[in-house]
Amino acid sequence: MTLETSIGIATTGICLFCAHLLLLRRRDPGVYLPLALLFLFQGASLGIGLLHETFDPDGTGLLFRASVLVAGLETTLPFLLWAYVRALTTEGPVDRIPNLLRHVAAIVPVLLLFWTLLLLPNGFDADALQENDPRALRFVLVGAAVLLADLLFKAVVATYIYLIVRRLLAYRVRLREVFASTENRELTWIWVLLACMAAYLCVNIALTASVVSGLFAEQTRDMWWPVVNSLALLGLFWALGVWGLRQRPGLTRHPVVATPEPDARQSRKYEKSALDDDRLRRIARKVEDAMAEDALYRDPNLSLWDLGKHIGVTSHYVSQALNTHLNKSFFDLVNGWRIESAIEQLNTTDETILTIAYDVGFNSRSAFYKAFKRHTGKTPSDLRR
């Protein structure tokens, strides 16, 4: 058994095991189904490919055609990863994907071009072709189609990397509008994954270009590239499995502030009428009072929804008041109050910096230092010197 085969078996096992766990989940199926299909398609493709290489290396039986058919499912993987990130970053229930036909239209040509491999006869050996062999033209056409499929697939991967990055940037902005502490919701692992995918894609494009141009011998590449490719896939799907199985949607509503229910008549009043400047000013004053008098900022899990519930106003109107009258996002407002409270404690008490950080509402030392530095230009230790 070669190293490449061993790595392929490990990757197949990881993919199928993760797909099984994800398909059994009953909570948030709209979020985890795309990821489950991603693991399932990759695992099936790798598994049947290994069977083909082991029991039908010459491509004379059904295993070759089965491996080609199932390998075509890999063309959907960039879309499924994007669909998973979209679901993770969606606020509220996951709705249907708009313009789904556009995504299908990007995948189908790649799939059909790749499946032209099925037009080759069983046991076809390109090296054994003789001059004027009638099968030569078919081989050239199929080879051109597969090369075009490879180039188009790389373009599809690059496109979905861009779409995921754009989605994550919008998600980061929305997190700061809704939560005071975002470090546990940032999806940093997906950013790292995308960077690795982009680097891998660039290397792959460079190798393809060098082989096509004749600058790099395909035989030389085939000596080491399969192992590198297998290791890259193993690392990618291992990371997806480790993080994807435990990642929860970041914009779900989990109110944690125990306050009386807002007055129903007041809520209906705001819901049914457009807010004028005077009402927005009153809401902004209520927000400031909630911070100054009730010290709401001390709750490390405070969200815009919790604040709206506390003052009896919808979160949409609270956000509008923050933007128009306080010129701050929810994130900046709450963390500003936290830092001011921390400065006061640093100057008047002997409590440790970590104790103060937790007391004012931060849930980690690193988040406190980062916010303190951004707000004051100094570190908490500098202030105490």
C-alpha positions in Angstrom: 0.0 0.0 0.0 1.4 3.4 -1.1 1.5 6.5 1.1 -1.0 8.2 -1.3 -3.4 5.3 -0.8 -3.1 5.3 3.0 -3.8 9.1 3.0 -6.7 8.6 0.7 -8.2 5.9 3.0 -7.9 8.2 6.0 -9.5 11.1 4.2 -12.3 8.9 3.0 -13.0 7.6 6.5 -13.0 11.2 7.9 -15.4 12.4 5.2 -17.9 9.5 5.6 -17.9 9.6 9.4 -18.5 13.4 9.4 -21.3 13.0 6.8 -22.9 10.4 9.0 -22.8 12.6 12.1 -24.1 15.6 10.3 -27.0 13.8 8.6 -28.2 12.5 12.1 -28.5 16.1 13.4 -32.0 17.3 14.0 -31.1 20.8 15.1 -30.5 23.5 12.4 -30.8 21.0 9.4 -30.7 23.9 6.9 -27.2 24.8 8.2 -25.6 21.4 8.4 -27.1 19.7 5.3 -24.8 21.5 2.8 -21.8 20.5 4.9 -23.0 16.9 5.2 -23.4 16.6 1.4 -19.9 18.1 1.0 -18.4 15.4 3.2 -20.6 12.7 1.6 -19.7 13.6 -2.0 -16.0 13.9 -1.3 -15.9 10.6 0.7 -17.8 8.7 -2.0 -15.6 10.1 -4.7 -12.4 9.2 -2.9 -13.7 5.8 -1.8 -14.8 4.6 -5.3 -11.6 6.1 -6.7 -9.5 4.0 -4.4 -11.5 0.9 -5.3 -10.9 1.6 -9.0 -7.2 2.1 -8.5 -7.0 -1.1 -6.4 -9.2 -3.6 -8.3 -9.4 -2.1 -11.8 -6.2 0.0 -12.4 -6.4 -0.6 -16.2 -9.9 0.9 -16.4 -11.4 -2.2 -18.0 -14.5 -2.7 -15.8 -17.4 -0.8 -14.3 -15.3 0.6 -11.5 -13.6 3.0 -13.8 -16.9 4.4 -15.1 -18.4 4.5 -11.6 -15.4 6.5 -10.3 -15.8 9.0 -13.1 -19.5 9.4 -12.5 -19.1 9.9 -8.7 -16.0 12.1 -9.1 -18.2 14.5 -11.0 -19.9 15.2 -7.7 -16.8 17.1 -6.6 -17.7 19.9 -8.9 -20.5 20.8 -6.4 -18.1 21.2 -3.4 -17.3 24.9 -3.8 -21.0 25.7 -4.0 -21.8 23.5 -1.0 -19.1 25.2 1.1 -20.6 28.6 0.2 -24.1 27.4 1.0 -22.8 26.2 4.4 -21.1 29.6 5.2 -24.3 31.4 4.0 -26.4 29.3 6.4 -24.0 29.9 9.3 -24.1 33.6 8.7 -27.9 34.0 8.1 -29.9 35.8 10.7 -33.0 33.8 11.5 -34.3 30.7 9.7 -32.3 29.7 6.6 -34.3 30.6 3.5 -34.0 29.3 0.0 -31.0 30.2 -2.0 -31.9 33.0 -4.5 -30.9 32.6 -8.1 -30.2 29.0 -7.6 -30.2 28.4 -11.4 -27.1 30.6 -11.7 -25.2 28.3 -9.4 -26.4 25.3 -11.3 -25.4 26.9 -14.6 -21.9 27.4 -13.3 -21.6 23.7 -12.2 -23.2 21.8 -15.0 -20.8 22.7 -17.8 -17.8 21.6 -15.7 -19.6 18.4 -14.8 -20.5 17.5 -18.4 -17.0 18.3 -19.7 -15.5 16.1 -17.1 -17.9 13.3 -17.9 -16.6 13.1 -21.4 -14.1 10.7 -19.9 -16.9 8.2 -20.2 -16.6 8.3 -24.0 -13.2 6.6 -23.8 -13.4 2.8 -24.4 -12.7 0.4 -21.5 -9.0 -0.1 -20.9 -8.0 2.8 -23.2 -4.2 3.4 -23.2 -3.1 6.6 -24.8 0.5 5.5 -24.8 -0.4 2.5 -27.0 -2.0 4.6 -29.8 -0.5 4.0 -33.2 -0.2 6.5 -36.0 -3.5 7.0 -37.8 -5.4 5.3 -35.1 -9.1 6.3 -35.4 -9.4 6.6 -31.7 -6.7 9.4 -31.6 -9.2 12.2 -32.5 -11.6 11.0 -29.7 -8.7 11.0 -27.2 -7.6 14.5 -28.2 -11.2 15.9 -28.0 -11.8 14.2 -24.6 -8.4 15.5 -23.3 -9.3 19.0 -24.4 -12.7 18.8 -22.8 -11.2 17.6 -19.5 -8.5 20.3 -19.6 -11.3 22.9 -20.1 -13.3 21.4 -17.3 -10.2 21.7 -15.0 -9.7 25.4 -15.9 -13.4 26.1 -15.5 -13.5 24.4 -12.1 -10.6 26.5 -10.9 -12.5 29.6 -12.0 -15.6 28.3 -10.1 -13.5 27.7 -6.9 -12.0 31.2 -7.1 -15.5 32.7 -7.6 -16.9 30.9 -4.5 -13.9 31.9 -2.4 -14.7 35.5 -3.4 -18.4 35.0 -2.5 -17.5 33.5 0.8 -15.1 36.3 1.7 -17.8 38.9 0.8 -20.3 37.0 3.0 -17.9 36.8 5.9 -17.1 40.5 5.7 -20.8 41.4 5.8 -21.3 39.0 8.7 -18.5 40.6 10.7 -20.2 44.0 10.3 -23.6 42.5 11.4 -22.0 40.9 14.4 -20.9 44.3 15.7 -24.4 45.6 15.2 -25.9 42.8 17.3 -23.3 41.6 19.9 -21.0 43.3 22.3 -18.6 40.3 22.4 -17.9 38.8 19.0 -14.8 36.8 19.4 -16.6 33.4 19.8 -18.7 34.1 16.6 -16.1 35.4 14.2 -15.6 32.2 12.2 -11.9 32.8 12.1 -11.3 29.1 11.2 -13.1 29.6 7.9 -10.9 32.6 7.1 -7.8 30.4 7.7 -9.4 27.6 5.6 -10.1 30.0 2.7 -6.5 31.3 2.8 -5.2 27.7 2.5 -7.6 27.0 -0.3 -6.5 30.1 -2.2 -2.8 29.2 -1.8 -3.5 25.6 -2.9 -5.5 26.9 -5.9 -2.6 29.2 -6.9 -0.1 26.4 -6.8 -2.5 24.2 -8.8 -2.9 26.8 -11.4 0.8 27.3 -11.7 1.4 23.6 -12.1 -1.2 23.2 -14.7 0.2 26.2 -16.7 3.7 24.8 -16.4 2.7 21.4 -17.7 0.6 22.8 -20.6 3.4 25.1 -21.6 6.0 22.4 -21.4 8.1 24.1 -18.8 7.5 21.3 -16.3 7.3 17.7 -17.2 4.0 16.0 -16.3 5.9 12.8 -15.4 8.0 14.7 -12.9 5.0 16.3 -11.4 3.2 13.0 -11.1 6.1 11.7 -8.9 5.2 14.0 -6.0 2.0 16.0 -6.7 -0.4 13.1 -5.9 1.0 12.8 -2.4 1.0 16.6 -1.8 -2.6 16.7 -3.1 -3.7 13.9 -0.8 -2.1 15.5 2.2 -3.8 18.9 1.4 -7.2 17.2 1.1 -6.6 15.3 4.4 -5.8 18.6 6.2 -8.7 20.4 4.6 -11.4 17.9 5.5 -9.9 17.2 8.9 -10.1 20.9 9.7 -13.7 21.0 8.3 -14.6 18.1 10.4 -13.1 19.4 13.7 -14.6 22.9 13.4 -17.7 22.3 11.3 -19.2 19.7 13.6 -19.2 22.0 16.6 -19.8 25.4 14.8 -23.2 26.9 15.6 -24.8 29.7 13.6 -23.6 33.1 14.9 -26.7 35.2 14.6 -29.2 33.0 16.4 -31.2 34.6 19.2 -30.5 33.5 22.7 -31.8 36.2 25.1 -30.0 36.1 28.4 -31.0 39.3 30.1 -33.7 38.5 32.7 -36.0 41.6 32.6 -39.8 42.1 32.7 -41.6 41.8 29.4 -42.0 45.2 27.6 -45.3 46.9 27.6 -47.3 45.4 24.8 -49.0 48.7 23.9 -45.7 50.5 23.7 -44.2 47.8 21.4 -47.2 47.9 19.1 -47.0 51.7 19.0 -43.4 51.5 17.7 -44.2 48.6 15.4 -47.0 50.4 13.6 -45.6 53.8 13.2 -42.5 55.3 11.6 -40.2 56.7 14.2 -39.7 60.5 14.1 -36.6 62.2 15.4 -38.1 62.8 18.9 -38.9 59.2 19.4 -35.5 58.1 18.3 -34.0 60.5 20.8 -36.0 59.1 23.6 -34.9 55.6 22.6 -31.3 56.7 22.6 -31.8 58.2 26.1 -33.3 54.9 27.3 -30.2 53.0 26.0 -27.9 55.4 27.8 -29.9 54.9 31.0 -29.8 51.1 30.7 -26.0 51.4 30.6 -25.5 54.0 33.2 -28.2 52.9 35.8 -28.7 49.2 35.1 -25.0 48.5 34.1 -26.3 46.3 31.3 -22.9 46.3 29.7 -21.6 44.0 32.4 -23.4 41.1 30.8 -20.8 39.3 28.7 -23.5 37.8 26.4 -25.4 41.0 25.9 -27.0 41.3 22.5 -29.0 44.0 20.6 -32.1 41.8 21.1 -31.6 41.7 24.8 -31.2 45.5 25.0 -34.3 46.0 23.0 -36.2 43.7 25.3 -34.9 45.5 28.4 -36.1 48.9 27.3 -39.3 47.7 25.6 -38.4 48.5 22.0 -37.7 46.4 19.0 -34.1 45.7 18.1 -34.5 47.4 14.8 -35.5 50.7 16.4 -32.7 50.5 18.9 -30.2 50.0 16.1 -31.7 53.0 14.3 -31.4 55.2 17.4 -27.8 54.1 17.9 -26.9 55.0 14.4 -28.7 58.3 14.1 -28.4 59.8 17.6 -25.4 58.2 19.2 -23.4 57.6 16.0 -22.2 54.2 17.3 -22.7 50.6 16.6 -24.0 48.4 19.4 -20.6 46.9 19.7 -18.8 50.2 20.1 -21.4 51.5 22.5 -21.3 48.6 24.9 -17.5 48.2 24.8 -17.1 52.0 25.3 -19.0 51.7 28.6 -17.0 48.6 29.6 -13.7 50.4 29.0 -14.8 53.5 30.9 -15.8 51.3 33.9 -12.5 49.5 33.6 -10.6 52.7 33.7 -12.4 53.8 36.8 -11.6 50.5 38.5 -8.0 50.6 37.4 -7.6 54.0 39.0 -9.5 53.4 42.2 -9.0 49.7 43.1 -6.3 47.1 43.5 -8.1 44.4 41.7 -6.2 42.4 39.1 -6.6 43.4 35.5 -8.2 40.0 34.6 -10.7 40.4 37.5 -11.6 43.9 36.2 -11.9 42.6 32.6 -14.5 40.0 33.7 -16.3 42.3 36.0 -17.0 44.9 33.3 -18.3 42.3 30.8 -15.4 41.0 28.8 -15.2 37.2 28.5 -11.4 37.0 27.7 -8.2 38.8 28.6 -7.3 39.2 24.9 -10.6 40.8 24.0 -10.2 43.3 26.9 -6.7 44.3 25.9 -7.7 44.7 22.3 -10.7 46.9 23.1 -8.8 48.9 25.7 -5.9 49.6 23.3 -8.4 50.6 20.6 -10.3 52.9 22.9 -7.5 54.6 24.8 -4.3 54.0 22.8 -2.8 52.3 25.9 -2.8 49.0 27.6 -4.4 48.5 31.0 -0.9 48.0 32.5 0.3 51.3 31.0 -2.6 53.1 32.8 -1.5 51.7 36.2 2.2 52.7 36.0 
